[in-house]
Amino acid sequence: MKKSVSKTSEQVLNSQLDALRAVFPQFVKEDTIDFDALKAFFDEQHVSSGMEKYGLNWAGKSNAFRAFRTLATGTLTPQPEESKEWDKTENVFIEGDNLEVLKLLQKHYREKIKMIYIDPPYNTGKDFVYKDNFTQGVADYYEQTGQTQGGVKMMANTEKNGRYHSDWLTMMYPRLFLAKNLLREDGVIFISIDDNEVHNLRLIMDEIFGEENFVAQIIWQKKYSPQNDATYFSEMHDYIICYAKLVKENKNTSIGFDLNLLERTEEQNARYTNSDNDPRGPWKSSDMLAKTYAKIYDYPIMISSEKYIHPPVGRCWRFSREKVEELIRDGRVYFGKNGDSIPSLKRFLSEVQQGIVPSTIFFRDEVGDNQEATVELKNIFDGIIFDTPKPVRLIKRLISLSTTNNKNEIILDFFAGSGTTAHAVMDLNAEDGGNRKWICVQLPETTDEESEAYKAGYKTIAEISRERIRRAGEKIGKGDVGFKSYKLSASNYRVWNTVTDEETLLEQSKLFVEHPLVDEYDERSVVFEILVKEGFDLNASVVQEKGDLSLWVVTDGDKKLVVTFAKKVTKEQVEKLKLSASDTFVCFDSALDDTGKVNVGRVGNVKTI
């Protein structure tokens, strides 16, 4: 049966409705929620109503909801000339507004991202804030970029603004909502933030992810030297908020997020020695005395036929007499070099947990600080061209805690900034032989004309990101250090204009049927728009084939998309393609007459432009 290709992003609320229907089918009727039935089902204890209820509200929250409900109409246009190793890489860089991009990623990448890290604007009054236009979609974005005229110019969100916190929340909420949809069931998100909005961020994350899925609030030591000119306290830290898509109830649960252990250091292992040449290897002693006294555990331990050792006065052993005898027989009790000291328990390195549970404080000597991040970027560009980068070691720590090196896991950063996340993924892969992939999204925000970046030729932050990733990849030198570059662009489909007179309406209708694409469209760009909106991978193979019917063939695993821009298509031409039931064939609607539409529609999955 013939259908039209998708011209917008997927409606994200459909999946939410399907999830509710799966659990409570009686409350979803004709794709609407019966709230009266829902309230009647639960008792008053489980229904929150009235004015006084717990939760976060702010001026503009309805706009935040509208933002993620509004469908994306744009497309992602490939930029091979801005890319590196296009034909080999599986990494993706996208230049564009991340709200629109997150919507376009929904269809294919839903529940496929293992880890998200973002470093959003901190709302200090100096950082630029994304200003979303909820009535015109991203029409203003295309106008501002002029695709592109000077890039996107943002407005500072100062504290004098009456909606200082509200504007920031309205910007963040829809992006985090869409991000959650992309995470796998065992996925996790890390968000860098400071004191200005950490409290509000926790509240909206509780609302979107569920407070039960909060994992940790990490303190990162971002500075070494205190600022003596601080009014009150010198700020030495930022936070990293961590939420899982689904927190495990216990270690035996198969579904949910697993946190990896940190690798043991040489210093930690050096504490284990083997002074008595025990065949089980290095060990260290552990106290056998209990902290609190119990008379039953106050007994002598025999170390020879003539000698016993008692616990010190007022103390007792940690174990029962029978347990100690068992440990002695197994050679797990050490009585000192001369065999007559207070006994201790031998703990073998081979038997301890082969890793360290991470703490909620990340010290600068372990993961780097702002100064290290600045030096890293300065070394790459031979100058300072970005003000607030994060150190590579910090992001590598987060990636290593939340991903594995052998499962092609995807890391997403939709506030890419200088490109630290991409750098960190490539660097970690080179270290442990991993095959992690990354997707980075960055707005083409303009650099200040007085800045070193602008003087060096970088007119937007997106340009800095791409160049940093290229240069970092060259230094790393192994693994997948390339990337496919895409640019958020206006759709290749004609925009329907609102008209009032009948004559103009008829003319426009005829134009849409005969010429559904914009004038002077680029076939490759159209194919990629179809690819994105039909839910194919951005790393899918795209090949142009010449023949009786000129074709573009998109292959994504066992899925295939075949597109032709021919003015006329016959059933016989389609049959020659030998498409399977899972393949999709796309052509102009006008390329088929009425009989052809019926006949070709019988061949398989046919969609028209």
C-alpha positions as CSV (number, residue, x, y, z in Angstrom):
1,M,0.0,0.0,0.0
2,K,1.4,3.5,-1.0
3,K,2.0,6.1,1.7
4,S,3.8,9.4,1.8
5,V,7.3,9.8,3.2
6,S,7.5,11.5,6.6
7,K,8.0,15.2,6.3
8,T,8.5,15.9,10.0
9,S,10.1,14.3,13.0
10,E,8.3,11.6,15.0
11,Q,5.7,12.8,17.5
12,V,7.4,12.0,20.8
13,L,4.1,11.9,22.8
14,N,2.9,8.8,20.8
15,S,5.5,6.6,22.5
16,Q,4.4,8.0,25.9
17,L,0.8,7.2,25.0
18,D,1.8,3.7,23.9
19,A,3.6,3.1,27.2
20,L,0.5,4.2,29.2
21,R,-1.7,2.0,27.0
22,A,0.5,-1.0,27.6
23,V,0.1,-0.7,31.4
24,F,-3.4,0.8,31.6
25,P,-5.3,0.1,28.3
26,Q,-8.6,1.0,30.0
27,F,-7.5,4.6,30.4
28,V,-6.5,5.2,26.7
29,K,-9.5,5.5,24.4
30,E,-9.2,6.6,20.8
31,D,-5.7,7.9,21.4
32,T,-6.9,10.1,24.3
33,I,-6.5,9.7,28.0
34,D,-9.6,9.3,30.1
35,F,-8.5,11.2,33.2
36,D,-11.8,10.7,35.0
37,A,-11.4,6.9,34.7
38,L,-7.7,7.2,35.8
39,K,-8.7,9.2,38.9
40,A,-11.5,6.9,39.7
41,F,-9.3,3.8,39.5
42,F,-6.9,5.1,42.3
43,D,-7.8,6.0,45.8
44,E,-7.3,9.5,47.1
45,Q,-3.9,8.6,48.6
46,H,-2.5,8.1,45.2
47,V,-4.1,11.1,43.4
48,S,-2.6,14.6,43.7
49,S,-5.2,17.3,43.0
50,G,-5.9,20.8,44.0
51,M,-3.6,23.9,44.3
52,E,-1.3,22.6,47.0
53,K,0.9,19.8,45.7
54,Y,4.6,19.0,45.6
55,G,6.4,19.9,42.4
56,L,8.3,22.5,40.4
57,N,6.4,25.2,38.5
58,W,7.6,28.3,36.7
59,A,6.5,31.0,34.3
60,G,6.9,29.4,30.9
61,K,6.5,25.7,31.8
62,S,3.7,25.4,29.3
63,N,6.1,26.7,26.6
64,A,8.5,24.0,27.6
65,F,5.8,21.4,27.0
66,R,4.9,23.0,23.7
67,A,8.5,22.9,22.7
68,F,8.9,19.2,22.7
69,R,5.4,18.6,21.3
70,T,6.1,20.8,18.2
71,L,7.3,18.6,15.3
72,A,10.7,19.3,13.7
73,T,10.4,20.2,10.0
74,G,14.1,20.7,9.3
75,T,16.6,18.2,7.9
76,L,20.3,17.2,8.5
77,T,22.3,18.0,5.4
78,P,25.6,16.1,4.9
79,Q,28.8,18.1,4.8
80,P,31.5,15.8,3.4
81,E,33.9,18.7,3.0
82,E,33.7,19.4,6.7
83,S,34.1,15.8,7.7
84,K,37.0,13.5,8.3
85,E,37.2,10.0,6.8
86,W,33.5,10.1,5.9
87,D,33.5,6.6,4.3
88,K,35.1,4.9,7.3
89,T,33.9,6.7,10.4
90,E,30.8,6.0,12.6
91,N,31.1,9.2,14.6
92,V,28.7,12.1,14.0
93,F,29.0,15.8,14.4
94,I,25.8,18.0,13.9
95,E,25.8,21.8,13.6
96,G,22.5,23.2,14.6
97,D,20.0,24.0,17.3
98,N,20.0,21.0,19.6
99,L,16.2,21.1,20.3
100,E,15.4,20.5,16.6
101,V,18.2,18.0,16.2
102,L,17.1,15.9,19.3
103,K,13.7,15.7,17.7
104,L,15.1,14.5,14.4
105,L,17.2,11.8,16.2
106,Q,14.2,10.3,17.9
107,K,13.0,7.9,15.3
108,H,16.2,6.0,14.8
109,Y,18.2,6.6,18.0
110,R,15.3,6.1,20.5
111,E,16.6,3.9,23.4
112,K,20.0,3.4,21.6
113,I,22.3,5.9,23.5
114,K,24.3,4.4,26.4
115,M,25.6,7.6,27.9
116,I,24.9,11.3,27.7
117,Y,27.2,14.0,28.9
118,I,26.2,17.7,28.6
119,D,27.8,20.9,29.8
120,P,24.9,23.4,29.2
121,P,25.0,27.2,29.8
122,Y,25.3,27.7,33.5
123,N,23.0,30.8,33.6
124,T,25.5,33.1,35.2
125,G,24.1,36.2,33.5
126,K,27.1,36.2,31.2
127,D,26.6,32.8,29.4
128,F,24.4,32.9,26.4
129,V,21.0,31.2,26.6
130,Y,19.2,29.4,23.8
131,K,16.1,31.4,22.9
132,D,13.5,29.1,21.4
133,N,10.7,30.4,19.2
134,F,7.8,28.2,20.0
135,T,5.4,29.7,17.5
136,Q,7.5,29.5,14.4
137,G,9.5,26.4,15.1
138,V,13.0,27.1,14.0
139,A,12.1,29.5,11.2
140,D,14.0,32.2,13.2
141,Y,17.0,29.8,13.5
142,Y,17.3,29.5,9.7
143,E,16.9,33.2,9.3
144,Q,19.6,34.0,11.9
145,T,22.0,31.5,10.5
146,G,21.0,32.6,7.0
147,Q,22.3,29.2,6.4
148,T,24.4,31.3,7.4
149,Q,24.5,35.1,7.9
150,G,26.7,35.8,10.9
151,G,25.6,32.7,12.9
152,V,23.2,32.6,15.8
153,K,23.4,35.6,18.1
154,M,22.2,34.9,21.6
155,M,21.0,37.2,24.3
156,A,22.5,37.3,27.8
157,N,20.1,36.2,30.5
158,T,21.0,38.6,33.3
159,E,19.5,38.6,36.8
160,K,17.7,41.8,35.9
161,N,15.5,39.8,33.7
162,G,12.2,39.1,35.5
163,R,12.3,35.5,34.3
164,Y,16.0,34.8,35.0
165,H,15.5,31.2,36.3
166,S,12.3,30.6,34.3
167,D,14.0,31.2,31.0
168,W,16.8,28.8,31.8
169,L,14.3,26.1,32.9
170,T,12.2,26.6,29.8
171,M,15.2,26.1,27.7
172,M,16.5,23.0,29.5
173,Y,13.2,21.0,30.1
174,P,12.3,20.0,26.5
175,R,15.9,19.1,25.7
176,L,16.2,16.8,28.8
177,F,12.8,15.3,28.1
178,L,13.9,14.4,24.5
179,A,17.3,13.2,25.8
180,K,15.7,10.7,28.1
181,N,13.8,9.1,25.2
182,L,17.2,8.4,23.5
183,L,18.7,6.6,26.5
184,R,18.8,2.8,26.6
185,E,17.2,1.1,29.6
186,D,20.7,0.8,31.0
187,G,21.7,4.3,30.0
188,V,22.9,7.2,32.1
189,I,23.2,11.0,31.9
190,F,25.8,13.3,33.4
191,I,25.2,17.1,33.5
192,S,27.7,19.6,34.6
193,I,26.3,22.6,36.5
194,D,27.2,25.2,39.2
195,D,25.4,26.7,42.2
196,N,23.2,29.0,40.2
197,E,20.9,26.3,38.9
198,V,21.9,23.0,40.6
199,H,18.8,23.1,42.8
200,N,16.4,23.7,39.8
201,L,18.2,21.1,37.7
202,R,17.7,18.5,40.4
203,L,14.0,19.3,40.5
204,I,13.4,19.1,36.7
205,M,15.5,15.9,36.5
206,D,13.3,14.4,39.3
207,E,10.3,15.3,37.3
208,I,11.6,13.9,33.9
209,F,13.6,10.9,35.1
210,G,11.9,10.2,38.4
211,E,13.6,11.0,41.7
212,E,14.1,7.3,42.3
213,N,16.5,7.3,39.3
214,F,18.9,9.8,40.9
215,V,22.3,8.3,41.2
216,A,24.7,10.9,42.5
217,Q,25.6,14.6,42.8
218,I,29.3,14.6,42.2
219,I,31.6,17.5,43.4
220,W,34.4,18.3,40.9
221,Q,37.3,20.3,42.1
222,K,37.7,22.7,39.2
223,K,40.4,25.0,40.6
224,Y,43.6,24.7,42.5
225,S,44.2,28.2,43.7
226,P,41.6,30.2,45.7
227,Q,40.5,33.6,44.6
228,N,41.4,36.1,47.3
229,D,39.1,38.8,45.8
230,A,36.0,36.7,46.3
231,T,33.2,38.5,48.2
232,Y,32.5,35.6,50.5
233,F,33.8,32.2,49.6
234,S,36.2,31.3,46.7
235,E,34.3,28.9,44.5
236,M,36.6,25.8,43.9
237,H,34.1,23.3,42.6
238,D,31.2,22.6,40.2
239,Y,28.7,19.7,40.2
240,I,28.0,16.8,38.0
241,I,24.5,15.5,38.3
242,C,23.9,11.9,37.5
243,Y,20.6,10.2,36.7
244,A,20.0,6.7,35.2
245,K,17.2,5.8,32.8
246,L,16.4,3.0,35.3
247,V,18.2,2.4,38.6
248,K,18.7,-1.2,39.6
249,E,17.0,-2.4,42.7
250,N,20.0,-4.7,43.5
251,K,23.1,-6.1,41.8
252,N,21.2,-9.2,40.7
253,T,18.7,-7.3,38.6
254,S,19.3,-7.7,34.9
255,I,17.6,-4.5,33.8
256,G,19.0,-1.0,34.6
257,F,22.2,0.9,34.9
258,D,25.4,-0.7,36.0
259,L,28.2,1.6,37.3
260,N,31.7,0.3,36.4
261,L,34.4,0.3,39.0
262,L,37.5,2.4,38.8
263,E,40.8,0.6,38.0
264,R,43.0,-0.1,40.9
265,T,46.1,2.0,41.1
266,E,49.7,0.8,41.5
267,E,49.8,2.5,44.8
268,Q,46.7,0.6,46.0
269,N,48.1,-2.7,44.8
270,A,51.5,-2.0,46.4
271,R,49.9,-2.3,49.8
272,Y,49.7,-6.0,49.2
273,T,53.0,-8.0,49.8
274,N,53.9,-11.6,50.3
275,S,56.4,-11.7,53.2
276,D,55.7,-15.4,53.9
277,N,55.7,-16.6,50.2
278,D,52.1,-17.7,50.4
279,P,51.3,-19.5,47.1
280,R,48.1,-17.5,46.9
281,G,50.1,-14.4,46.2
282,P,50.3,-10.9,47.7
283,W,48.2,-10.1,50.7
284,K,47.8,-7.5,53.4
285,S,46.8,-7.9,57.0
286,S,43.4,-6.9,58.5
287,D,42.6,-6.4,62.2
288,M,40.9,-9.4,63.9
289,L,39.8,-7.4,66.9
290,A,36.2,-6.3,67.2
291,K,35.2,-2.7,67.8
292,T,32.6,-3.6,70.5
293,Y,33.1,-6.1,73.3
294,A,31.2,-9.4,73.4
295,K,32.1,-11.9,76.1
296,I,31.5,-14.9,73.9
297,Y,34.3,-13.7,71.6
298,D,36.8,-13.2,74.4
299,Y,38.8,-16.4,74.3
300,P,42.5,-17.4,73.9
301,I,43.9,-18.5,70.6
302,M,46.5,-21.3,70.7
303,I,49.5,-20.6,68.6
304,S,51.5,-23.6,69.9
305,S,51.1,-26.5,72.3
306,E,52.4,-24.3,75.1
307,K,51.4,-20.8,74.1
308,Y,48.1,-18.9,73.8
309,I,47.3,-15.3,72.8
310,H,44.5,-13.4,74.5
311,P,42.9,-10.3,73.1
312,P,43.9,-7.1,74.9
313,V,42.0,-6.3,78.1
314,G,38.5,-5.0,77.3
315,R,38.7,-6.2,73.7
316,C,37.6,-9.4,71.9
317,W,38.0,-11.2,68.6
318,R,35.8,-10.4,65.6
319,F,35.1,-14.1,64.9
320,S,33.9,-17.1,66.8
321,R,36.3,-19.7,68.1
322,E,35.2,-22.2,65.4
323,K,35.7,-19.6,62.6
324,V,39.2,-18.7,63.8
325,E,40.2,-22.3,63.9
326,E,39.0,-22.7,60.3
327,L,40.9,-19.6,59.2
328,I,44.1,-20.9,60.9
329,R,43.8,-24.3,59.1
330,D,43.4,-22.4,55.8
331,G,46.5,-20.4,56.4
332,R,44.6,-17.1,56.6
333,V,45.8,-15.9,60.0
334,Y,49.2,-14.2,60.4
335,F,50.9,-14.2,63.8
336,G,53.8,-11.8,62.9
337,K,57.3,-12.5,61.7
338,N,58.2,-14.5,64.9
339,G,54.8,-16.2,65.1
340,D,53.9,-14.8,68.5
341,S,52.2,-11.4,67.7
342,I,48.5,-10.4,67.9
343,P,47.0,-12.4,65.0
344,S,45.7,-10.6,61.9
345,L,43.6,-11.8,58.9
346,K,45.3,-12.2,55.6
347,R,43.4,-10.6,52.7
348,F,44.7,-11.7,49.3
349,L,44.9,-9.3,46.4
350,S,43.6,-12.0,44.1
351,E,40.4,-12.2,46.1
352,V,39.5,-8.5,46.6
353,Q,37.2,-6.7,44.3
354,Q,39.2,-5.9,41.1
355,G,38.2,-2.3,41.1
356,I,37.4,0.7,43.3
357,V,33.9,2.1,43.9
358,P,34.0,5.8,42.8
359,S,33.4,8.5,45.4
360,T,31.2,11.6,44.9
361,I,34.2,13.9,45.0
362,F,36.4,14.1,41.9
363,F,39.7,15.8,42.9
364,R,41.7,17.7,40.3
365,D,44.8,15.5,40.6
366,E,42.6,12.5,39.5
367,V,40.5,14.1,36.7
368,G,42.0,17.5,35.9
369,D,40.8,21.0,36.4
370,N,40.0,24.2,34.4
371,Q,43.6,25.1,34.1
372,E,44.5,21.7,32.6
373,A,41.6,21.9,30.2
374,T,42.7,25.4,29.0
375,V,46.3,24.1,28.5
376,E,45.0,21.1,26.5
377,L,43.0,23.3,24.2
378,K,45.9,25.8,23.9
379,N,48.3,23.1,22.9
380,I,45.9,21.9,20.2
381,F,45.3,25.4,18.7
382,D,48.5,27.1,19.7
383,G,46.5,29.7,21.6
384,I,43.5,30.2,23.8
385,I,40.3,30.3,21.7
386,F,37.7,28.9,24.1
387,D,36.9,30.2,27.6
388,T,35.3,27.3,29.5
389,P,36.5,23.9,28.3
390,K,36.3,20.7,30.4
391,P,39.5,18.6,30.9
392,V,39.6,15.4,28.8
393,R,40.4,13.3,31.9
394,L,37.2,14.4,33.6
395,I,35.0,13.2,30.7
396,K,37.1,10.0,30.3
397,R,36.4,9.2,33.9
398,L,32.6,9.5,33.3
399,I,32.7,7.5,30.1
400,S,34.8,4.7,31.7
401,L,32.4,4.5,34.6
402,S,29.3,4.1,32.4
403,T,30.4,2.3,29.2
404,T,32.3,-0.8,28.1
405,N,35.0,-1.0,25.5
406,N,33.6,-3.8,23.3
407,K,29.9,-3.1,22.6
408,N,29.8,-0.2,20.1
409,E,28.1,1.9,22.6
410,I,27.1,5.5,21.7
411,I,27.9,8.6,23.7
412,L,25.9,11.7,23.0
413,D,26.7,15.4,23.8
414,F,24.2,17.9,22.6
415,F,26.0,21.0,24.1
416,A,29.3,20.0,22.5
417,G,31.2,23.3,23.1
418,S,34.8,22.9,22.2
419,G,34.4,19.1,21.5
420,T,35.9,17.7,24.7
421,T,33.5,14.7,24.7
422,A,34.4,13.6,21.2
423,H,38.1,14.0,22.1
424,A,37.6,12.0,25.3
425,V,35.8,9.1,23.6
426,M,38.5,8.8,20.9
427,D,41.3,9.0,23.5
428,L,39.7,6.4,25.8
429,N,39.2,4.0,22.8
430,A,42.8,4.4,21.9
431,E,43.8,3.5,25.4
432,D,41.6,0.4,26.0
433,G,40.9,-0.7,22.4
434,G,37.3,0.3,22.6
435,N,34.8,0.8,19.8
436,R,32.6,3.5,21.4
437,K,30.9,6.0,19.0
438,W,30.0,9.6,19.6
439,I,27.4,12.0,18.4
440,C,28.0,15.7,19.2
441,V,25.6,18.6,18.5
442,Q,26.7,22.3,18.6
443,L,24.9,25.5,17.8
444,P,26.8,27.7,15.3
445,E,27.0,30.5,17.9
446,T,29.1,33.3,16.7
447,T,32.4,34.1,18.4
448,D,33.1,37.6,19.5
449,E,34.9,39.7,16.9
450,E,37.5,40.8,19.5
451,S,38.2,37.2,20.6
452,E,41.3,35.2,19.7
453,A,39.1,32.6,18.1
454,Y,37.6,35.1,15.7
455,K,41.0,36.5,14.8
456,A,42.2,32.9,14.2
457,G,39.5,32.4,11.6
458,Y,36.8,30.6,13.7
459,K,33.6,32.5,13.3
460,T,31.4,30.0,15.2
461,I,31.7,27.6,18.2
462,A,30.8,24.8,15.8
463,E,33.9,25.5,13.7
464,I,36.0,25.4,16.8
465,S,34.5,22.0,17.8
466,R,35.1,20.4,14.4
467,E,38.7,21.6,14.1
468,R,39.5,20.6,17.7
469,I,38.2,17.0,16.9
470,R,40.2,16.9,13.7
471,R,43.4,17.9,15.4
472,A,42.8,15.7,18.4
473,G,42.2,12.7,16.2
474,E,45.5,13.3,14.3
475,K,47.3,13.3,17.6
476,I,45.6,10.2,18.9
477,G,46.3,8.4,15.7
478,K,44.5,5.1,16.1
479,G,41.0,3.8,16.2
480,D,38.0,5.7,14.7
481,V,39.2,9.3,14.8
482,G,37.0,10.6,12.0
483,F,33.5,12.0,11.9
484,K,30.6,12.6,9.6
485,S,29.5,16.3,9.7
486,Y,25.9,17.3,9.2
487,K,24.2,20.7,9.3
488,L,20.7,21.4,10.4
489,S,18.9,23.0,7.4
490,A,15.5,23.9,6.2
491,S,13.5,21.1,4.7
492,N,13.7,20.2,1.0
493,Y,9.9,19.9,0.9
494,R,7.9,22.9,-0.1
495,V,6.3,24.9,2.7
496,W,2.6,25.2,2.6
497,N,1.7,28.9,2.7
498,T,-1.6,30.0,4.2
499,V,-3.8,31.5,1.5
500,T,-7.4,32.8,1.4
501,D,-8.4,33.2,-2.2
502,E,-9.5,30.1,-4.1
503,E,-7.4,30.8,-7.2
504,T,-4.1,31.0,-5.3
505,L,-5.1,27.9,-3.3
506,L,-5.6,25.9,-6.5
507,E,-2.3,27.1,-7.9
508,Q,-0.4,26.1,-4.7
509,S,-2.1,22.7,-4.6
510,K,-1.1,22.0,-8.2
511,L,2.5,23.2,-7.5
512,F,2.7,20.8,-4.5
513,V,1.6,17.8,-6.6
514,E,3.8,18.6,-9.6
515,H,6.8,20.0,-7.7
516,P,6.7,18.9,-4.0
517,L,10.4,19.8,-3.5
518,V,12.0,23.2,-3.4
519,D,13.4,24.6,-6.6
520,E,16.9,23.5,-7.5
521,Y,16.9,20.8,-4.9
522,D,19.9,18.6,-4.4
523,E,19.1,14.8,-4.7
524,R,21.6,13.7,-2.1
525,S,20.2,16.2,0.5
526,V,16.7,15.0,-0.2
527,V,17.8,11.4,0.3
528,F,19.3,12.2,3.6
529,E,16.1,14.0,4.7
530,I,14.1,10.9,3.9
531,L,16.7,8.8,5.6
532,V,16.5,10.8,8.8
533,K,12.7,11.1,9.0
534,E,12.2,7.4,8.0
535,G,14.3,6.3,11.0
536,F,17.6,5.2,9.3
537,D,21.0,5.4,10.9
538,L,23.1,8.5,10.1
539,N,25.9,6.1,9.4
540,A,23.8,4.1,6.9
541,S,25.5,3.4,3.5
542,V,24.2,5.8,0.8
543,V,25.1,4.9,-2.8
544,Q,24.0,6.3,-6.1
545,E,23.3,3.7,-8.8
546,K,22.8,4.5,-12.5
547,G,20.8,2.3,-14.8
548,D,17.4,1.9,-16.4
549,L,16.1,3.7,-13.3
550,S,18.5,6.1,-11.6
551,L,18.5,5.2,-7.9
552,W,19.8,6.1,-4.5
553,V,20.2,3.1,-2.3
554,V,20.4,3.4,1.5
555,T,21.4,0.3,3.5
556,D,21.1,0.1,7.3
557,G,21.7,-3.4,8.5
558,D,18.9,-5.5,7.1
559,K,16.9,-2.4,6.1
560,K,17.0,-0.9,2.7
561,L,15.6,2.4,1.3
562,V,15.6,2.9,-2.5
563,V,14.9,6.4,-3.8
564,T,14.4,7.6,-7.4
565,F,13.7,11.0,-8.7
566,A,12.6,9.7,-12.1
567,K,9.6,11.6,-13.6
568,K,8.0,8.3,-14.6
569,V,8.1,4.9,-12.9
570,T,6.6,1.6,-14.0
571,K,5.7,-1.6,-12.1
572,E,8.2,-3.5,-14.2
573,Q,11.1,-1.2,-13.2
574,V,10.2,-1.7,-9.6
575,E,9.9,-5.4,-9.9
576,K,13.5,-5.6,-11.4
577,L,14.8,-4.2,-8.1
578,K,13.7,-7.4,-6.3
579,L,12.9,-5.6,-3.1
580,S,12.1,-7.6,0.0
581,A,9.1,-7.0,2.2
582,S,11.2,-5.0,4.7
583,D,12.6,-2.7,1.9
584,T,11.1,0.7,1.1
585,F,10.8,2.2,-2.4
586,V,10.3,6.0,-2.7
587,C,9.4,8.0,-5.8
588,F,7.5,11.1,-6.8
589,D,3.7,10.8,-6.4
590,S,3.4,12.3,-9.9
591,A,5.7,9.6,-11.3
592,L,2.8,7.1,-11.1
593,D,-0.5,7.3,-12.9
594,D,-3.6,5.9,-11.2
595,T,-3.0,2.4,-12.6
596,G,0.7,2.6,-11.7
597,K,-0.1,3.5,-8.1
598,V,-2.3,0.4,-7.8
599,N,0.2,-1.9,-9.5
600,V,3.4,-0.6,-7.9
601,G,1.7,-0.6,-4.5
602,R,1.3,-4.4,-4.8
603,V,5.1,-4.9,-5.1
604,G,5.9,-4.0,-1.5
605,N,6.4,-1.0,0.8
606,V,6.1,2.0,-1.5
607,K,6.1,5.6,-0.3
608,T,5.8,8.8,-2.4
609,I,7.1,12.3,-2.2
